[in-house]
Amino acid sequence: MAGTGDDGRSKVLSDGRPETVVHQAPGALPQVLTGGWQGSQLQPGEAVVHLLWSFDAVPTPPSVDARPPTDASFAAPPGATKWIVTEMGPDLEVPMHKTATVDYGIVLAGEVRLGLETGSVDLSAGDAVVVGGVRHCWHAGPRGCVIATVLVGLPDGYHPENVPGGS
């Protein structure tokens, strides 16, 4: 994370692995880990969501006092943003759900199928996608996938449904 130091000059504020992650093993409830992910290659059906950064609806530039997010909720207030990286293990299936966010994503590695109510699309490394607060599901390919996503909170009145891991 680059931001402003005490002297008003740009500097590196943070350089390391995300501290807060959500881990979900097959058949288990999601667990919030505050020491970062210490695991290795994901197993089939396993997922890890790294919480990189978040901003309020009216962001201010990061400064020396800025801290990475510790709120493991995937909800974002209207206009606020959350930046996550999701690692999906081989053949992970995320059931149909709807978020109260617009999600800008790019597949960094592997393959994933985005399912919608009227069909699906296959995505692979380098593909970008925008999921605009609609019902959708995911199915990771046989080698799993990694997706970087920025979530932008929609105005009040949009209601999430069946969001994996909570609200």
C-alpha positions in Angstrom: 0.0 0.0 0.0 1.4 3.3 -1.0 0.3 6.5 0.8 1.4 9.6 2.6 4.0 9.6 5.4 4.2 11.9 8.3 6.4 14.2 6.3 3.7 14.5 3.5 5.8 12.5 1.0 4.7 9.3 -0.7 5.9 6.1 0.9 5.2 2.4 1.3 2.7 2.0 4.1 2.2 -1.8 3.9 4.0 -4.5 2.0 3.0 -8.1 2.9 0.3 -10.7 2.9 -3.2 -9.7 3.8 -3.8 -10.1 7.5 -7.5 -10.9 7.4 -8.8 -13.9 5.4 -12.0 -16.0 5.3 -11.3 -19.7 4.9 -13.9 -22.2 4.1 -13.1 -25.9 4.1 -15.4 -28.4 2.4 -18.5 -29.0 4.5 -17.4 -26.5 7.2 -18.6 -23.0 8.2 -16.4 -20.1 7.1 -13.6 -19.1 9.5 -12.1 -15.7 9.8 -8.4 -15.8 10.3 -6.6 -12.7 11.4 -3.0 -13.9 11.0 -3.3 -14.3 7.2 -3.5 -17.5 5.3 -0.8 -20.0 6.2 -2.1 -22.9 4.1 -0.8 -24.4 1.0 -2.5 -25.6 -2.2 -6.3 -25.6 -1.9 -8.1 -28.9 -1.9 -11.2 -29.5 -4.0 -14.2 -27.5 -2.7 -12.0 -25.3 -0.4 -11.8 -21.5 -0.7 -9.8 -18.6 0.8 -10.9 -14.9 0.4 -8.1 -12.4 1.1 -9.4 -9.0 2.3 -6.9 -6.5 0.8 -8.4 -3.1 1.4 -11.6 -1.1 1.7 -12.7 2.5 1.4 -15.7 4.5 2.5 -18.0 6.1 -0.1 -15.9 9.2 0.1 -12.4 7.8 0.4 -9.4 9.7 1.8 -5.9 8.9 0.7 -4.1 6.3 2.9 -1.7 7.7 5.4 0.6 6.3 8.1 -2.3 5.5 10.4 -4.2 3.5 7.7 -4.8 -0.1 8.5 -6.0 -3.0 6.4 -9.6 -4.1 6.9 -10.5 -6.6 9.6 -14.3 -6.7 8.8 -14.8 -10.0 7.1 -18.2 -9.1 5.8 -18.6 -9.0 2.0 -21.2 -6.3 2.4 -20.2 -2.7 1.4 -22.2 0.4 2.3 -23.6 2.4 -0.6 -20.6 3.7 -2.7 -18.0 2.1 -0.5 -15.5 -0.4 -1.9 -13.8 -3.6 -0.8 -11.0 -5.2 -2.7 -10.7 -9.0 -2.3 -8.8 -11.8 -3.9 -10.6 -15.1 -3.9 -8.8 -18.5 -4.3 -11.2 -21.3 -5.3 -10.0 -24.9 -5.0 -10.6 -27.4 -7.8 -14.3 -27.8 -8.7 -15.5 -25.5 -5.9 -19.2 -24.7 -6.3 -20.6 -21.5 -4.9 -24.4 -21.7 -4.9 -26.7 -19.1 -6.6 -26.7 -15.9 -4.6 -27.1 -12.1 -5.0 -25.0 -9.4 -3.5 -25.9 -5.8 -2.9 -22.7 -4.8 -4.8 -21.4 -4.3 -8.3 -18.3 -6.5 -8.6 -15.5 -5.7 -11.0 -13.4 -8.9 -11.3 -10.5 -10.2 -13.3 -9.5 -13.9 -13.3 -5.8 -14.1 -12.4 -5.3 -17.8 -12.7 -7.3 -21.0 -13.6 -10.8 -21.2 -15.0 -14.3 -20.6 -13.6 -17.8 -20.8 -14.8 -20.1 -17.8 -13.9 -23.7 -19.1 -13.8 -26.6 -16.8 -14.2 -30.4 -17.4 -14.2 -30.5 -17.6 -18.0 -27.2 -19.3 -18.8 -23.5 -19.2 -18.0 -20.1 -18.1 -19.3 -16.7 -19.7 -19.0 -13.9 -17.4 -17.8 -10.1 -18.0 -17.7 -7.0 -16.1 -16.7 -7.0 -12.6 -18.1 -10.8 -12.4 -18.5 -12.6 -9.5 -16.9 -16.2 -9.6 -15.6 -18.7 -7.2 -14.1 -21.4 -8.7 -11.9 -24.0 -6.1 -11.3 -25.9 -7.0 -8.2 -27.7 -10.0 -9.9 -28.3 -13.6 -8.9 -25.2 -15.7 -9.9 -23.1 -18.7 -8.9 -19.6 -19.9 -9.5 -18.0 -23.3 -10.4 -14.2 -23.4 -10.4 -12.4 -25.5 -13.0 -10.5 -28.7 -12.4 -7.4 -26.7 -11.3 -9.3 -24.1 -9.3 -9.0 -20.3 -10.0 -8.0 -17.0 -8.5 -10.1 -13.9 -9.0 -9.3 -10.3 -7.9 -12.5 -8.3 -7.3 -13.5 -4.8 -6.3 -16.9 -4.7 -4.7 -18.8 -1.4 -4.8 -21.8 -1.0 -2.5 -25.2 -0.4 -4.2 -27.7 2.1 -2.9 -30.1 1.1 -0.1 -33.0 -1.0 -1.5 -30.8 -3.7 -3.0 -30.9 -6.8 -0.8 -28.4 -9.7 -0.7 -29.6 -13.3 -0.9 -27.8 -16.4 0.2 -24.4 -14.8 0.2 -21.8 -17.5 1.1 -20.0 -16.7 4.3 -22.6 -14.2 5.7 -24.1 -10.9 4.7 
